[in-house]
Amino acid sequence: MKTLFLSSVYPNPASSVRGTFNRMLCHALDEMGEVRVVAPLPWPEVVKGIVTRQSVHKSQSLAHAECPESSVDGDLVPVERPVFFYPPKVLRHHYGRFMWSSVQKTVERVTADFRPDWVISYWAHPDGDAGVRAARMLGAKSAVIIGGSDVLLLTDNPKRCEKIKRVLRESDAVLAVCEGLKDRAVELGAAPERVHRLYQGIDPEVFCQDDRAAARERLNLSVSDPTFVWVGRMVGVKRLDILVEAFGSVVKQRPEAKLYLLGEGAAEQPMRQLVENQGLSESIIFVGAVQQSELPDWYRAADATLLSSESEGLPNVLRESLACGTPWVSTNVGSVEEIAAADHSIIVPIGDAAALADGVLQILEPIYRNGAAAYQAKTWRDTAAKLQRLLSDTGSASPAPFAVEQSSTASSQEVLP
């Protein structure tokens, strides 16, 4: 099977940790067929000079530019990263059309000698919108992977909700990363026979069990302190304020406890200020973005991984944690119950700092670490094999044609949560 993967949620020179799960899926698919990737770069990152080595040549106009280097460290399949444009914070319901306008020529060039059977996108809008348009132009089938907030939060905007519903209706296959999102896709109008659950995988060569003391030594962490990690993008929906409040209660009972926050984002500075105001600067440590290759030692070193979100699909960080032999505590969000078990995880109500604090203290009991050690995680190869089976079994009948709107405006999409 030949696949064109089209999504901005993919590692790039500005953010090597963005969408690493999509890279792993593409690598696994490439072992079974051929894969090409078009991963647009947001124009603000180019304008601000974040992507310095990929900057536009002085003789080019920004509107017609593409990054001259297509690969970054870790790419094992051909990747093109066109610059794309969009009007910031306005006309979001048109972002799919804007994105398609900015990637269309790249798609045409990539597929000049590579005719995909499927165009797969991650995130319903705008990526899925552009993916359906690409598939219709190429005479291929389209599949969209929905990951969480794209169908849980973005649908709060009525105009954008209609665009998302259209993508779900007109995709040949909708792939939900958990059962809860599968139900949500059907609720939004996707044909039930075209919606499939597709759990994400882990890389067993990266996320695997190892000695906890050795991991702590490599990270220069205390051998004896109760240690916890949080991994993700620092945005409002992650409710780090609740986590800070809960950990403040934990520290009152276990003063030596430490919480390491791995990630960055718009909420970082407010959270730093909150931690300082609560007098927790010695207990809650901001680590910043961590490369995927470094994550396993953080999981192994921790007594537990914590999650305090109010909206999620099925966070892969929890599976990565278990694969490294580390239990977790999470709010009862999204579909986390699908991978929970009494011997390796604790689920608490959303927004309840007291319950979260109790769960953090309880997870220190040995039964939970023993349960995590017995967990068997699915790999990306498992995910890719199931995806190929699902797409191969998809009927020949396609949804109604997706009308391709033309626009003279070079365009793009936002960086979505």
N, C-alpha and C positions, 0 to 999 in steps of 0.2 A: 504494500500500500504506500503510495506517495502522498505526503502531507505537507501543506503549507501552514505554518503556525503564525498567526498574526495577533500580536498583543504588545502593548507598551509595558505590561507587567512582566519584565524580563531583565536580567542583569545588564547593566550598561556601565560605561566608564565613570559616570557620576555616582552610581549606586550599584556596587557589585553584589549587594545582598538583596536587591529588589527582585522578587519573583524567581528566586533560585529554584523553587519547586517546579516552575514551568521549564526551566533549563533541564532539570533532571528528567522530566517527562519526555522532552524532545530527544534527549540522549538515548533514553530507553526505546522510544519509537524508532529511532534511526537504526538501532540494532536489528529491527525487524523489517525495515523498509527504507525509504529515503525521506528526509525531512529538510525543509528550508524554513528559515525564520525571518520574518519582517517585524522588527521591534522598534517602533517609533520613539524618538527622543523628544521630550517637551521643549518647545522653543525657549522658554525662560532659562533653562539650564544652559543653552547655547549662548544666549544673549549675555547672561551673567558671567560667562567665561568659565563655568563649572567644568564643562567638557573641553578643557584647554587643548588637548592634543587632537581633538576632533573638530576644532574650530573651523568656521567657514573661511575659505580662501578669500583674500582681500578683493580679488577680481570678480568674485561671485556676488550676486545679490542674495540676501538671506532667504528670500521667498523661493529661490530655485536651488537651494543648497541641499547637499546630502553629506553626511559625515564620510570623509575619505577612507577611514579605517573601519572595517566592518566587524572586526573581532576584538574581544577582550579576553583576559585570562579566564580559562575554564570553558570557552566555547569549543565544542567538538563537532558542531554542525554549522553549515554556512549561515551567517546572520547579517542582515542588512538593517541599518539603523537610520532611516530618513528623519530629517528634522520635520517636526509638524507644528502646526499653528492653530490657535483657537482664541477667541475673545475671553479673557480671564473673568470668571465669576458671572458671566451673563450668557444668555442663549445656550445654556447647558443642554437643552433638549435637542439642539442641532449639532452637538459635538460629534455624533456619528458621521454626519455628512462632512463636517470639517475634517475629521480624521481621514475619511476615504479620499478626499481631495488631495491630501498631502502624501498619501502612500500609494496612490493608484499607479503612478509612473514606475515606482520601485517594484510593485507587484508585477506589472507588465514586463519589466526587464528580467526579474527573477524567474518568471515562468515562460520566458521566450523558448527555453530548451528544457523546461521542467514542468510537466503538466500534472498537477496534483489531482488525486482522486477526492481528497477532502481538504477543506480549509477549516482549521480549528482555531478558535479564539478563546481567550480567557477574559472573563468579565463581560456581563451582558451589554453594557453600554458605557462608552461608545465603541469599545473593541469589537463586541459581537455584531454591532450594526455594520461596521466596516468589513468584518469577516463575511457576513452574508452577502454584501455587495460584491466582494472579491469572488466568492464562490459562483454567484450568478454570472459574472463577467467571464469566468473561466470555464463554465459548464461543469463545475465540480459540485460536490455536496458540502453543506456547511454544518459544523457542530460548534456549539458554544458551551464552555465550561463556566458554570456559575459558582461563585466562591463564598457569598455571604451578603455583605452590605449592598452589593449591586442589585439584589432583589429584596432585601430587607429594609434598607434605609433610603436608597436613591428613589424608590417608588413613592416616597412621601411627596415628591414634586409631581403634581398631576400631569404636566406636559411631558416630563421625562418618563414618567410611569408608562405613558402610552407608547413611547419609543421602545421601552424595555419589553412591554407586552408584544409589540410587533416582532421584535427579534426572537422572542420565545416561540411565537406562533409560526414564524416563517423559517426557522432553522430546521434542517433535516434531523438533527439530534440535539437534545439538550442534556448536558452531563452535569449532574449535581454531586458535590463532594460529600453529601450526607443525605440521609433519608428526609430530614426536616426541610432541606432546600428542594428536594425532589417534590415534596408536597406543595411547597410554596410556588414552584414553577407551574404546576398544574392549576393552582389557585389563580395564577395570573393569566391563564389562558393557553398554556402549552398543551398540545395533544398528549394525553397520558402515555400512549404507545410510543411516543418519541422521546420520553423523558426517562433517563437511566441514572442510577446511583453509581458513582465512580469514586471510591475512596482514594485519596492520595497515598503515596507510598513514602518510604524512607530509603536512604542509601545505606545498606548494611555495612559497607566498608568504611563509612564515616560515623554513623550513629550506631554504636555497639558498646557493650559493657566493657569496663576496665576498672582498675583499682582506684577507689575513691581517694585514698590518701595520696596516691601518686598524682592524681589530677589536681588536688589542692596544692600540692608542692609545686607543680608546674605553673599554677596561677598565683602563687605566693599568697595563698589563703591559709587561715588558721586550721590546724588539723582537728581541733576540738569544738570550735564554735558552731552552733546550729546555723546552717547556711541555706539560703533560699535564692532562687533566681526567677526573674520575670523576663520574657523575651517577646519583643514585638515592636510595632510602630507606636510612638508616643502621640496618640491622638485622643480626643475626648471620649470616644466610644469605649476605650479601654478602661476607663474609670480608675485611673491610677490614684485619684484622690481617695477613693474608697480603700485601695490597697495601702496607701500611706497611713490612713486612719487605723486600719486593722493592725498594721505592723507596729504602730505606736503602742497598741494594747499588748501585743506579743512581747515587746521589749520590756514592758513593766514586769512581766513574769520571768522572761529570759533575757536579762540585760546584755548578754554576750551575743545574742542573735544578730545575724547580718542578712540583709536583702540586697542583692545585686540586680540592678536594672540594665538589661542589655537591649539597646535600641536608641533611636532618636526620633524627633518629630516636632510638630508644632506645639505640643503640650509640655515639652521638656523644660523650658524656662519657668513656666508657672509651677511645675512640680518641684523643681529645684527650690523655688521660693517657699513652697509649702513645707517641704522637708526641713528647710532651715528654720522656718517659723515654729515648727513643732519640736525643734531641738533634736532632730533625728539624723543629723548629718554624719554622725559616726556610725549609725546603724544601717542607713539606706545609702548605697553607693551607686552613682551613675557611671556606668562603664562605657556607654556609647555604642555605636554600631559594631557588631562582631562578625567576622567572616564565618561562613558556614563551616569551614574546616576547623575553626576554633570553638564552635558551639558545643561539640560533644564533651570536651573537658569541663565546661561550665555545668552541663547537665550532670555529669558524673560526680563533680565536686559537691553538688547540692544535695541537701536532705530532701528537698522537694521543689518542684516547679509550680509557680503560682499564676493564676489567671483571675482577673477581676472584671472582665468586660461585661457590658450590658447588651452587646450584639456581636454575634459571631456566626459562622457556619459550623465548621468542625475544625478547630485550630490544629494544624499539623505539629505545632510545638509540643502538644501533649503526647503525640505518638513518638516524636523524636526523643522526648524525655524518657518515656517508658522503654524505648529501644536501648537507651543508655543505662537502664536499670534504676531509674529515678521515679518515684511516685509523684502525684500531683494533687493540688487543691484548686478547684475552679468554681466559679459561679455557674448556676444552672442555666447556661446560655446556649442558644443554637441547638446543636445535636451532640453535645459532649457526652450525654448519657449513652450514646451508641458505643462509646469505647470505654465507659466507666466500668469498674468492678470493685466490689467491696474490699478486696485484698490489695488494691494498688492505687485507689483514688478516693477523694472526698468531694462531694458536690454541695455547695451552699447557695442560699437564695441570692438573687441579684440585688446589689445595693445594700446588703446587710454586713456592715463592717464587723460587728460583734461576732456573727456566725463565721465570717471569714477568719477572724483571729482564732476562734476556737478550732477551726479546721486546721490551721497552720500548726497549732500546738499539738493537736491529735496526730497529725501525719508523721510526727517524729517517732511514733511507736514502731518497733521493728517489723511488725506484721506487714506494714505497707511496703517497706523496701524489699522484703522477701517476695511479696506478690509481684512487684515490678520486675524483679530479676527473672521471673518465669514468663514474662510477656513475650509473645512472638509477633513481631511487626511485619506487615506486608511491605514488599519492596516496590521500587519504581518499575522494575521489570514485571512484577505481578500486575501493577496498574496498567502498564502499556499493553500487556497481553490481553487484559480484559477489555480495554478500550478498542483494540483491533477486532476482538470478537463482536463487541456491540455494534461497531460500525459496519462490519461485514454482514451482520444479520439485519441491518436496517433495510427496509423494503425499497423498491425502486421508485415508488411514488414520491414525488417531492411536493413541498408546500407551494402555495401560489407564488408567482414571480415577485421578487423584491424589487420594487421600482427604484432605479438608481437616479437620485436627484443630482443634477449637475450644478456645479458652483464654480464661479470664476475666482473665488477667494481661496488662497492657499490656507490650509487649516490644520487643526490638530485636536488634541484632547487634553483634559486635565490629568494630573497625577492623582489617581483615585485611592481611597483608603484600602 
